[in-house]
């Protein structure tokens, strides 16, 4: 399956996503709690997929998405959001995100999104 980089300022959310993704057969190769960490880890680890929170304190997920896509246009990124009605979701998709998942989500819905983004 795929190698994942999890980016969320909440440690419990990274842990939850990691547990669910591992049950889906994926490998978590890195975790970041800030946008700067995410960019550094992405360049160092080259994950197959990034699962990226939109709202973070230092640099929002949209800025991280744009920086990663500038570094590697074919990068695969799924945005994680609390509201699918958010204008952030539309901007993320138009900026190259492969999809998004709305919190709270189930293990099955998360792994469906991961598998679709990796296909």
C-alpha positions as CSV (number, residue, x, y, z in Angstrom):
1,X,0.0,0.0,0.0
2,X,1.2,3.6,0.6
3,X,3.7,5.5,2.7
4,X,2.0,8.4,4.6
5,X,3.0,11.7,6.2
6,X,0.5,12.8,8.7
7,X,0.2,16.6,9.4
8,X,-2.0,17.9,12.2
9,X,-1.3,20.1,15.2
10,X,-3.3,17.8,17.4
11,X,-1.3,14.7,18.5
12,X,-4.4,12.7,19.2
13,X,-5.6,13.2,15.6
14,X,-2.3,12.1,14.1
15,X,-2.4,9.0,16.3
16,X,-6.0,8.2,15.3
17,X,-5.4,8.7,11.6
18,X,-2.2,6.6,11.9
19,X,-4.0,3.7,13.7
20,X,-6.8,3.7,11.1
21,X,-4.4,4.0,8.1
22,X,-2.2,1.1,9.4
23,X,-5.3,-1.1,9.7
24,X,-5.9,-0.3,6.0
25,X,-2.4,-1.6,5.2
26,X,-0.6,1.7,4.9
27,X,2.6,2.7,6.6
28,X,3.1,6.0,8.5
29,X,6.6,7.2,7.8
30,X,6.4,10.6,9.4
31,X,4.3,12.9,11.5
32,X,4.4,16.7,11.7
33,X,2.6,19.1,14.0
34,X,3.5,22.3,12.1
35,X,3.5,23.4,8.5
36,X,7.3,24.0,8.5
37,X,7.9,20.5,9.9
38,X,5.6,19.1,7.2
39,X,7.5,20.7,4.4
40,X,10.9,19.6,5.8
41,X,9.6,16.0,6.3
42,X,8.0,15.9,2.9
43,X,11.3,16.8,1.2
44,X,13.3,14.4,3.3
45,X,10.9,11.4,3.3
46,X,9.1,11.6,-0.1
47,X,5.9,9.9,1.1
48,X,3.3,8.5,-1.3
49,X,0.6,10.6,0.3
50,X,0.2,13.5,2.7
51,X,-2.8,13.8,5.0
52,X,-2.9,17.4,5.8
53,X,-5.0,19.4,8.3
54,X,-6.3,22.7,7.0
55,X,-6.4,24.7,10.2
56,X,-3.0,24.8,12.0
57,X,-1.5,27.7,14.1
58,X,1.8,28.4,12.4
59,X,1.0,27.9,8.7
60,X,-2.4,26.8,7.5
61,X,-2.7,23.6,5.4
62,X,-3.5,25.5,2.2
63,X,-0.1,27.3,2.4
64,X,1.6,23.9,3.1
65,X,-0.3,22.3,0.2
66,X,0.9,25.1,-2.2
67,X,4.5,24.8,-1.0
68,X,4.6,21.0,-1.4
69,X,3.0,21.2,-4.8
70,X,5.6,23.8,-5.9
71,X,8.3,21.4,-4.8
72,X,6.8,18.4,-6.4
73,X,3.7,19.0,-8.6
74,X,2.8,15.3,-8.6
75,X,2.6,15.1,-4.8
76,X,-0.6,13.5,-3.5
77,X,-2.3,15.3,-0.7
78,X,-5.6,14.7,1.1
79,X,-6.9,17.6,3.2
80,X,-8.5,17.0,6.5
81,X,-11.3,19.5,7.5
82,X,-14.1,20.0,10.1
83,X,-16.5,21.3,7.4
84,X,-16.9,20.3,3.8
85,X,-18.8,23.5,3.2
86,X,-15.6,25.5,3.9
87,X,-14.2,27.7,1.2
88,X,-10.9,26.2,2.2
89,X,-12.0,22.9,0.6
90,X,-12.7,24.5,-2.7
91,X,-9.3,26.3,-2.6
92,X,-7.5,23.1,-1.7
93,X,-9.0,21.1,-4.6
94,X,-8.2,23.9,-7.0
95,X,-4.7,24.0,-5.7
96,X,-4.1,20.3,-6.4
97,X,-5.4,18.3,-3.4
98,X,-6.5,14.8,-4.4
99,X,-9.5,15.0,-2.1
100,X,-10.6,15.8,1.4
101,X,-12.0,14.0,4.4
102,X,-14.4,15.6,6.9
103,X,-13.9,15.1,10.7
104,X,-15.1,13.0,12.3
105,X,-14.6,10.1,9.9
106,X,-14.6,6.3,10.1
107,X,-11.7,3.9,9.4
108,X,-13.5,2.8,6.2
109,X,-14.0,6.3,4.9
110,X,-10.4,7.3,5.6
111,X,-9.0,4.3,3.9
112,X,-11.3,4.7,0.9
113,X,-10.0,8.3,0.5
114,X,-6.4,7.1,0.9
115,X,-6.8,4.3,-1.7
116,X,-8.5,6.6,-4.2
117,X,-5.7,9.2,-3.8
118,X,-3.1,6.5,-4.3
119,X,-4.8,4.9,-7.4
